[in-house]
Amino acid sequence: MPSVLHHAVPSAYRPVLANRVFRRLLLGFAVSYLGDGMSFVAVAWLAIELAPQASAGLWVGGAVAAYTMPGVVGVLVFGRRLRRVSARRLLLADNLVRTLFLGAVPLAWLSGTLTLPLYVVLLAVSSLLHAWGSAGKYTLLAELLPEEQRLAANTLVSSLNFAATIAGPAIAGVLVTYVSSALVLGLDALTYAFLALLVARTRLPEAGHVSPVDQAGARGGLGLLRSHPELLGLLALTWSFNLLYGPVEVALPLHVTEDLHAPGTLLGLYWMLFGIGAVLGGLAAGALRHLPLWPVTLAIVVGWGLSLLPFGFDVPTALTLASFTLGGAIYGPFVALSVTLMQVKSPPQHLAAMLAARSAALLTASPLGTALGGPLTTALGPRATLGGSGLATVALGAVACVLLLARRRTQ
């Protein structure tokens, strides 16, 4: 039987999974991602429950943005101190902050003191170190594994993230309907506590050839990215892609409640099917050793936009469920490919700073799109906002294709 299981695992993943420390980290990431998968539904749903109906779109946008966007502030405010902190300590700090402030949400709800402003503030503080936590995670993987194993490792980690949107939203859809969305955020806090405990109890690199950033490299991650045109171009495309994705997180829950008049279980089903597609698409791409980065990236952008277009029309719910599943399969490989390129192209001593800068830049995109999604959904309605996001994304991919072809002709 072990031989059968060995041959069932693609060869690209076998040496990565043979690393005991990586397997332990993978367990912690899996549990934490499950909590985030539940919060994918709960953050927006609790805002809908607390907000007046007339301003629900604005508050949903604010809550979803607060769950991620303050990570940019964390990079700017704490950059001088955290730039030289080891990847392990960065990951621990982010997990502990998430645990404390997400855990305060159900406590305030149970005591009857949870208001919309307090809710947004707690979400915002919980995300202050998230850009550094993300940088610490991927820097730690680069410390643990040789270069030829990083794409497979990144794919496994990002696929776990997508897998969490299979079980997480399904569980959260039931809990927000029959229990409380505030308690779901409490469960998310416990998953971060579990990851923090696991990282604290595992022997991990405190420093090495990747984590430290020397004084010569202290001119800042964004400045370093500007000296690498290929990485800067990929970051610009990814930022625009995520910006246009942002309104989806606002419009989809309101599409479920206002257009379809359905319970939270349907919202959970949408994200669960997206996660199934993303896992299958991500693992399939990760098993391939060589992928042409730019063609695959542009195909993902255009394909994701096309998958959103059915939402703009009055079509059966089954059709939009199918298109959202396909959209997940298309989007699945994107994160692993872009992170792997950053790890390979970045100077080792600058990697943590560049990954933090990348995370900070991308953290502004989706939340900014989410913040714009609030007034857009209020003005246009959820259906038109979803379809418009898809149309704009297709246009982005088309423009990027034209620019890429023009650049290659001049070379």
C-alpha positions as CSV (number, residue, x, y, z in Angstrom):
1,M,0.0,0.0,0.0
2,P,2.7,2.6,0.8
3,S,4.2,1.9,-2.7
4,V,0.8,2.5,-4.3
5,L,0.5,5.8,-2.4
6,H,4.0,6.7,-3.4
7,H,3.3,6.3,-7.0
8,A,-0.1,8.1,-6.7
9,V,1.8,11.3,-5.6
10,P,3.2,13.2,-8.5
11,S,7.0,13.1,-8.5
12,A,7.4,16.8,-8.1
13,Y,5.7,16.6,-4.7
14,R,7.5,13.6,-3.2
15,P,10.8,15.2,-2.0
16,V,8.8,18.1,-0.5
17,L,6.5,15.9,1.4
18,A,9.5,13.9,2.6
19,N,10.6,16.9,4.7
20,R,9.3,16.4,8.2
21,V,9.4,20.1,9.2
22,F,7.5,21.0,6.1
23,R,4.8,18.5,6.8
24,R,4.4,19.9,10.3
25,L,4.1,23.4,8.9
26,L,1.6,22.2,6.3
27,L,-0.6,20.9,9.1
28,G,-0.6,24.3,10.8
29,F,-1.3,26.1,7.6
30,A,-4.2,23.7,6.8
31,V,-5.9,24.4,10.2
32,S,-5.3,28.2,9.9
33,Y,-6.6,28.3,6.3
34,L,-9.7,26.4,7.4
35,G,-10.4,29.2,9.8
36,D,-9.9,31.8,7.1
37,G,-12.2,29.8,4.8
38,M,-14.9,30.2,7.4
39,S,-14.2,33.9,7.8
40,F,-14.6,34.3,4.1
41,V,-18.3,34.0,4.7
42,A,-18.5,35.2,8.3
43,V,-16.8,38.6,7.9
44,A,-19.2,39.8,5.3
45,W,-22.3,38.1,6.8
46,L,-21.7,39.7,10.3
47,A,-21.5,43.1,8.6
48,I,-24.8,42.4,6.9
49,E,-26.4,41.4,10.2
50,L,-25.2,44.5,12.0
51,A,-25.7,47.1,9.3
52,P,-28.9,48.9,8.3
53,Q,-30.2,47.6,4.9
54,A,-29.7,50.9,3.1
55,S,-25.9,51.0,3.9
56,A,-25.2,47.3,4.0
57,G,-23.0,47.4,0.8
58,L,-20.8,50.2,2.3
59,W,-20.3,48.4,5.6
60,V,-19.6,45.0,4.0
61,G,-17.0,46.7,1.8
62,G,-15.5,48.3,4.9
63,A,-15.4,45.1,6.9
64,V,-13.8,43.0,4.2
65,A,-11.2,45.7,3.5
66,A,-10.5,46.1,7.2
67,Y,-9.7,42.3,7.3
68,T,-6.7,42.8,5.0
69,M,-5.8,46.3,4.1
70,P,-4.2,47.6,7.3
71,G,-1.3,45.1,6.6
72,V,0.0,47.9,4.4
73,V,0.2,50.2,7.4
74,G,2.1,47.4,9.3
75,V,4.7,47.3,6.6
76,L,5.2,51.0,6.5
77,V,5.1,51.6,10.3
78,F,7.1,48.5,11.5
79,G,9.3,48.1,8.4
80,R,12.5,49.4,10.0
81,R,12.2,47.0,13.0
82,L,10.8,43.9,11.4
83,R,13.0,44.0,8.3
84,R,15.7,42.2,10.3
85,V,13.4,39.8,12.2
86,S,13.6,36.1,11.4
87,A,10.9,34.5,9.3
88,R,9.8,32.3,12.2
89,R,9.2,35.3,14.5
90,L,7.4,37.2,11.8
91,L,5.0,34.3,11.4
92,L,4.5,34.0,15.2
93,A,3.8,37.7,15.6
94,D,1.1,37.8,12.9
95,N,-0.6,34.7,14.3
96,L,-0.7,36.1,17.9
97,V,-2.2,39.4,16.7
98,R,-4.8,37.6,14.7
99,T,-5.7,35.4,17.6
100,L,-6.1,38.2,20.1
101,F,-8.2,40.7,18.0
102,L,-10.3,38.2,16.0
103,G,-11.0,36.5,19.3
104,A,-12.3,39.8,20.7
105,V,-15.1,39.9,18.2
106,P,-17.2,37.0,19.7
107,L,-16.5,38.3,23.2
108,A,-17.8,41.7,22.3
109,W,-20.8,40.1,20.6
110,L,-21.6,37.9,23.6
111,S,-21.4,40.9,25.9
112,G,-23.7,43.0,23.7
113,T,-21.1,45.7,23.1
114,L,-20.2,44.8,19.4
115,T,-21.0,47.8,17.2
116,L,-20.2,48.3,13.5
117,P,-17.3,50.7,14.2
118,L,-15.8,48.5,16.9
119,Y,-16.2,45.5,14.6
120,V,-14.3,47.2,11.8
121,V,-11.5,48.4,14.2
122,L,-11.0,44.9,15.6
123,L,-10.7,43.5,12.1
124,A,-8.3,46.2,11.1
125,V,-5.9,45.7,14.1
126,S,-6.0,41.9,13.5
127,S,-4.5,42.4,10.0
128,L,-1.7,44.9,10.9
129,L,1.1,42.3,10.7
130,H,-0.4,40.2,8.0
131,A,1.9,41.3,5.2
132,W,4.9,40.5,7.3
133,G,3.3,37.1,8.3
134,S,2.8,36.2,4.7
135,A,6.4,37.2,3.9
136,G,7.6,35.2,6.9
137,K,5.7,32.1,5.7
138,Y,7.1,32.1,2.2
139,T,10.6,33.1,3.3
140,L,10.6,30.2,5.8
141,L,9.7,27.9,2.9
142,A,12.6,29.2,0.9
143,E,14.9,28.6,4.0
144,L,13.7,25.0,4.4
145,L,13.8,23.9,0.8
146,P,16.2,24.1,-2.2
147,E,15.2,26.1,-5.2
148,E,14.0,23.2,-7.3
149,Q,11.4,22.2,-4.7
150,R,9.9,25.6,-4.1
151,L,7.3,25.6,-6.9
152,A,5.9,22.3,-5.6
153,A,6.0,23.6,-1.9
154,N,4.3,26.9,-2.8
155,T,1.7,25.0,-4.8
156,L,0.9,22.7,-1.9
157,V,0.6,25.7,0.5
158,S,-1.6,27.8,-1.9
159,S,-3.7,24.7,-2.8
160,L,-4.3,24.2,1.0
161,N,-5.5,27.8,1.1
162,F,-8.0,27.1,-1.8
163,A,-8.9,23.8,-0.2
164,A,-10.0,25.7,2.9
165,T,-12.6,27.4,0.7
166,I,-14.1,24.0,0.2
167,A,-14.8,23.0,3.8
168,G,-14.6,26.5,5.4
169,P,-17.4,28.2,3.6
170,A,-19.6,25.1,3.8
171,I,-19.2,25.0,7.6
172,A,-19.6,28.7,7.9
173,G,-22.7,28.8,5.8
174,V,-24.4,26.4,8.2
175,L,-23.1,28.2,11.3
176,V,-24.0,31.8,10.2
177,T,-27.5,30.5,9.3
178,Y,-28.2,28.5,12.5
179,V,-25.7,29.8,15.1
180,S,-23.8,33.1,14.8
181,S,-21.3,34.6,12.4
182,A,-19.5,36.2,15.3
183,L,-18.7,32.8,16.8
184,V,-17.3,31.7,13.4
185,L,-14.7,34.5,13.8
186,G,-13.9,33.1,17.2
187,L,-13.1,29.7,15.6
188,D,-10.8,31.5,13.1
189,A,-9.0,33.0,16.1
190,L,-8.5,29.5,17.6
191,T,-7.0,28.2,14.3
192,Y,-4.4,31.0,14.4
193,A,-3.6,30.1,18.0
194,F,-3.0,26.5,16.9
195,L,-0.6,27.6,14.1
196,A,1.3,29.9,16.6
197,L,1.6,27.0,19.0
198,L,2.9,24.6,16.3
199,V,5.4,27.1,15.0
200,A,6.6,27.9,18.6
201,R,7.1,24.1,19.3
202,T,8.8,23.3,16.0
203,R,12.6,23.7,15.5
204,L,12.8,26.1,12.6
205,P,15.5,28.3,11.0
206,E,16.0,31.5,13.1
207,A,18.3,32.9,10.4
208,G,20.0,31.8,7.3
209,H,20.8,32.7,3.7
210,V,17.3,34.0,3.0
211,S,15.7,35.6,6.1
212,P,18.1,38.3,7.1
213,V,18.2,41.6,5.2
214,D,21.6,43.3,5.5
215,Q,22.0,47.0,5.9
216,A,23.0,47.4,2.2
217,G,19.6,46.0,1.3
218,A,17.7,48.3,3.6
219,R,16.6,50.8,1.0
220,G,13.2,49.1,1.0
221,G,11.4,46.3,-0.7
222,L,9.5,48.5,-3.2
223,G,12.8,50.1,-4.3
224,L,14.3,46.7,-4.8
225,L,11.3,45.6,-6.9
226,R,11.8,48.7,-9.1
227,S,15.3,47.4,-10.0
228,H,13.7,44.1,-11.4
229,P,11.5,45.1,-14.3
230,E,10.2,41.6,-14.8
231,L,9.0,41.3,-11.2
232,L,7.6,44.8,-11.2
233,G,5.6,44.1,-14.4
234,L,4.2,40.9,-12.8
235,L,3.3,42.8,-9.7
236,A,1.5,45.6,-11.7
237,L,-0.6,43.0,-13.5
238,T,-1.4,41.1,-10.3
239,W,-2.3,44.3,-8.5
240,S,-4.8,45.3,-11.2
241,F,-6.1,41.8,-11.3
242,N,-6.7,41.8,-7.5
243,L,-8.3,45.3,-7.7
244,L,-10.9,44.1,-10.1
245,Y,-11.5,41.0,-8.0
246,G,-12.3,43.1,-4.9
247,P,-15.9,44.0,-5.7
248,V,-16.7,40.3,-6.0
249,E,-16.4,39.8,-2.2
250,V,-18.9,42.6,-1.6
251,A,-21.3,41.9,-4.4
252,L,-21.5,38.1,-4.1
253,P,-23.0,38.0,-0.5
254,L,-25.4,40.8,-1.5
255,H,-26.3,38.9,-4.7
256,V,-27.3,36.0,-2.5
257,T,-29.4,38.0,-0.1
258,E,-30.9,40.7,-2.4
259,D,-31.1,39.1,-5.9
260,L,-31.7,35.5,-5.0
261,H,-33.2,36.0,-1.5
262,A,-31.3,32.9,-0.3
263,P,-29.7,32.0,3.0
264,G,-26.0,31.9,4.0
265,T,-25.7,28.3,2.9
266,L,-25.8,29.3,-0.7
267,L,-23.0,31.8,-0.2
268,G,-21.0,29.0,1.4
269,L,-21.8,26.8,-1.6
270,Y,-20.4,29.4,-4.1
271,W,-17.1,29.6,-2.2
272,M,-16.9,25.9,-1.6
273,L,-17.2,25.1,-5.3
274,F,-14.7,27.9,-6.1
275,G,-12.3,26.2,-3.7
276,I,-12.8,22.7,-5.3
277,G,-12.0,24.2,-8.7
278,A,-8.9,26.1,-7.4
279,V,-7.5,23.0,-5.7
280,L,-7.8,20.9,-8.8
281,G,-6.4,23.7,-11.1
282,G,-3.6,24.5,-8.7
283,L,-2.4,21.0,-8.1
284,A,-2.6,20.2,-11.9
285,A,-0.4,23.1,-12.7
286,G,2.0,22.5,-9.8
287,A,2.7,19.0,-11.1
288,L,4.1,20.4,-14.3
289,R,7.8,21.4,-13.9
290,H,8.0,24.0,-16.6
291,L,5.2,26.5,-17.4
292,P,5.5,29.7,-19.6
293,L,4.9,32.3,-16.9
294,W,3.4,35.2,-19.0
295,P,1.1,33.2,-21.3
296,V,-0.3,31.2,-18.3
297,T,-0.7,34.4,-16.2
298,L,-2.5,36.3,-19.0
299,A,-4.8,33.3,-19.7
300,I,-5.7,33.2,-16.0
301,V,-6.6,36.8,-16.0
302,V,-8.8,36.6,-19.1
303,G,-10.3,33.2,-18.0
304,W,-11.3,34.5,-14.6
305,G,-13.0,37.5,-16.1
306,L,-15.0,35.4,-18.5
307,S,-16.2,33.2,-15.6
308,L,-17.8,36.2,-13.9
309,L,-19.8,37.4,-17.0
310,P,-22.8,35.1,-16.4
311,F,-23.5,36.8,-13.1
312,G,-24.3,40.0,-15.1
313,F,-27.4,38.3,-16.6
314,D,-30.6,36.9,-15.1
315,V,-29.5,33.3,-15.6
316,P,-30.3,30.2,-13.4
317,T,-28.3,29.9,-10.2
318,A,-26.9,26.5,-11.4
319,L,-25.2,28.3,-14.3
320,T,-23.4,30.8,-12.1
321,L,-22.4,28.1,-9.7
322,A,-20.8,26.2,-12.6
323,S,-19.0,29.3,-13.9
324,F,-17.7,30.1,-10.4
325,T,-16.3,26.6,-10.1
326,L,-14.6,26.9,-13.4
327,G,-13.3,30.3,-12.4
328,G,-11.7,28.7,-9.3
329,A,-9.9,26.1,-11.5
330,I,-8.6,28.9,-13.7
331,Y,-7.4,31.1,-10.9
332,G,-5.9,28.2,-8.8
333,P,-2.3,28.2,-10.2
334,F,-1.8,32.0,-10.1
335,V,-0.5,32.5,-6.5
336,A,2.1,29.7,-6.6
337,L,3.5,30.8,-9.9
338,S,3.9,34.4,-8.9
339,V,5.4,33.6,-5.5
340,T,7.9,31.1,-7.0
341,L,9.1,33.6,-9.6
342,M,9.7,36.1,-6.7
343,Q,11.7,33.5,-4.8
344,V,13.8,32.6,-7.8
345,K,14.5,36.1,-9.1
346,S,15.0,37.9,-5.8
347,P,18.5,38.3,-4.2
348,P,18.5,35.9,-1.2
349,Q,19.5,38.6,1.3
350,H,16.6,40.9,0.1
351,L,13.9,38.2,-0.2
352,A,12.0,38.9,3.0
353,A,11.8,42.7,2.3
354,M,10.7,42.1,-1.3
355,L,8.1,39.6,-0.3
356,A,6.8,42.0,2.4
357,A,6.7,44.8,-0.2
358,R,4.9,42.5,-2.6
359,S,2.4,41.5,0.0
360,A,1.9,45.1,1.1
361,A,1.3,46.3,-2.5
362,L,-1.1,43.5,-3.2
363,L,-2.9,44.0,0.1
364,T,-3.9,47.5,-1.2
365,A,-5.5,46.1,-4.4
366,S,-8.3,43.7,-3.4
367,P,-9.3,45.7,-0.3
368,L,-9.4,48.9,-2.4
369,G,-11.5,47.1,-5.0
370,T,-13.6,45.9,-2.1
371,A,-14.0,49.4,-0.8
372,L,-15.1,50.5,-4.2
373,G,-17.4,47.5,-4.5
374,G,-19.5,48.9,-1.6
375,P,-20.7,52.1,-3.5
376,L,-20.7,50.3,-6.8
377,T,-23.0,47.6,-5.5
378,T,-25.2,50.2,-3.9
379,A,-25.4,52.2,-7.1
380,L,-25.6,49.4,-9.7
381,G,-26.8,46.4,-7.8
382,P,-24.9,43.2,-7.1
383,R,-25.6,41.5,-10.4
384,A,-24.3,44.4,-12.5
385,T,-21.2,44.8,-10.2
386,L,-20.3,41.1,-10.7
387,G,-20.7,41.2,-14.4
388,G,-18.8,44.5,-14.7
389,S,-15.9,43.2,-12.7
390,G,-15.7,40.3,-15.1
391,L,-15.8,42.5,-18.2
392,A,-13.1,44.9,-16.8
393,T,-10.9,41.9,-16.0
394,V,-11.2,40.5,-19.6
395,A,-10.2,44.0,-20.8
396,L,-7.2,44.0,-18.5
397,G,-6.0,40.7,-19.8
398,A,-6.5,41.9,-23.4
399,V,-4.5,45.1,-22.9
400,A,-1.7,43.1,-21.2
401,C,-1.6,40.7,-24.1
402,V,-1.2,43.6,-26.6
403,L,1.6,45.1,-24.4
404,L,3.4,41.8,-24.1
405,L,3.3,41.2,-27.9
406,A,4.5,44.7,-28.6
407,R,7.4,44.3,-26.1
408,R,8.5,41.0,-27.7
409,R,8.5,42.5,-31.2
410,T,10.8,45.3,-30.1
411,Q,13.3,42.9,-28.5
